[in-house]
Amino acid sequence: MPKSDLGQALAYARGQWSALSPCFEDGRIGVDNKPVENAIRPTKLGAKNWLFIGGEDTGWRSAVVYTFVENIRRAGRDPYPYLKWLFERLPGKTNQDDLRPLLPAAWLASQNKAGHTAAA
């Protein structure tokens, strides 16, 4: 019956079909966002501890750092060596025009050229 819990659930699902159909047409697209939830969980768990650090730009800066770290992790690498490498080079940079070689993609490419393998 349309007014039953099952009927309402089916009506809702039918209304969401256009958003769900790509998941069934392309197996690479997940039905849920669990990988994203797992990636941001450490941030959420630390939110109470970080409530009073920084100023009004802290959220933006944190998002940049987390994006860098997650890019390295998605490539199967440990982010610590990248961050160590980055912080060793940042003091010598004088303008924003030459920061592109410090992005995670550039570091990953240099590691791949050097023959380093992804962390297990």
N, C-alpha and C positions, 0 to 999 in steps of 0.2 A: 504494500500500500504506500502511496506517495507520502503520507504523513508519518509513517513509521520511521524509526531511527535508520533502518537500512535504506528505505526509500529516500530519505533526506541525504544520506551519505552518497548514494548513487547519483542523485541530482547534482550534488556538489561536484562529484568527480567528473560528470559530464560537462559541467561548466568550466572545468579546468583542463579539458582535453587538449586545447590548442597549446597550452604550456607544457603538458606532459608528453605529447606525441613525439617530439624530437628524441626523447629518451628511448622510445621503442623503435625509432627509425635508424638511430645511430648508437650502437652498443658502447661507444666510448663515452657517451654522456650519461652521467649518473642520475638516478631518480631522486637522490637526496643530496644534502650539502654537508654530510658528515666529515669529509676531508677538511672543509673550511672550518667547521666547528672544532675539530681536533687541533687545527693549526692555531686558532685564537684562544684555546683553553688556557694556556699558560699566562696569557695577557690578562684574561678575566680573573684568574686565580690570584694574580698579583695586584689587581686593581686597588684593593683596600690598602695594601702596603704602599702603593705609589700615589695615593690620593693627594698628598700635599707636596709632591716634588715639583720643581720647575715653576714656570709661569703659564701664561695663556697659550703659548706656542708648544707646550710640552706634548700635547696629543699629536700634533702634526709631526714633530720630531720623532716621537715614538713610532708612529706609523711608518715613517721612512726606514728606521732601523729594523723594525719587524719585517718589512717588505724585503730588505736586503737579506736578512737571516733566512727567511722562508724561501727566497730564490736559491740560496746556497743549499738548503736542506732538500728542496725539490730536485736538485741535481744530484742528490745522493752524497753530498759532501758535508763535512763537519764545519759549522760556521766559525768556530774559534780561530782556525788558521787564517781565514779571510779577514776577520776583524783585527787580528794581530797585524797582518800585512797592511791593512788599510790605515790603522792608527800609526804605524811606523812611517807612512808616506804622507799623511795629511799635513803635518807641520810644515813641510817644504812647499806646499801649494800656496800660490799667492792670489790666484783669481779663479773664478768659476768656469772659465773657458776650457781649462785643462783638467776638469774633474771626471770626464767621461772614462778615461783609462782606469779609474778607481772603482767603477761600478762592478757589481757581482759578475756580470756577463764577461767583462774583460778579464777578471781574475780567473774565472773558470776556463776561459780560452787559454790563458797562459799556463794554467795547471795541466790542461790537456796536451798542450804542446810539449811541456816538460815531461810528459809520460806518467803523471800521477794518476792513480786509479781512484774511483769513487769509494767512499767509506762504506763499509758493510753495515 
